[in-house]
Amino acid sequence: MASPNQQGDSPSPSSSTSVDWRRRILIPTILAGVAGGGVGLVSKHRKVYGLANISATYATNFAIVTGCYCGAREFVTATRKTGPDDLLNSAIAGFGTGAILGHLQGGQFGAYRYSVIFAVVGTAVDFAALKLRPKLHDFSESMFDKSSSLKLPEWSPIQVLDEEALAAKRAREEKLYGQRKALNKEES
């Protein structure tokens, strides 16, 4: 008898962990890199260092900080054996990540300062993400139908017709085309 994993009834634990890893570490890191590039575009230093250099620098730094924080948060979550929605994991990960990166940047005083900043900001961002996740899920459900294609709102003048409505539309168009053809013959 084959196991459920071989039949495809349920995903294997490793593939589920892989998807969770992408969702909780890789995607925020990429988004932070994009946000860092955007900050570089409006930075006051872009004239001095050049737009490409400053945007790349900000993007890299944002991505490194976010990747370290998200990785630390996942490590703390696995170590404490709690769910990914526990905000204490965010505070601990922010404190540890801030201490390490702050020590590299500014010594012992930098470690204290950055650990508090990372703990507060990381926990606040995770809290906001937890509160916004249901709203974003509802919004995405309202925008897409079951086949993952974009769903037009009810008030939209553009309508997707089923086979029956499409046939009725073709019949109306043929009738109008015939009437127009008859009027053109009468006028000539």
Secondary structure as UniProt FT lines:
FT   HELIX           4..7
FT   HELIX           13..21
FT   HELIX           22..26
FT   HELIX           27..41
FT   TURN            44..45
FT   HELIX           46..49
FT   HELIX           51..80
FT   TURN            84..85
FT   HELIX           87..143
FT   TURN            146..147
FT   TURN            154..155
FT   HELIX           163..187
//
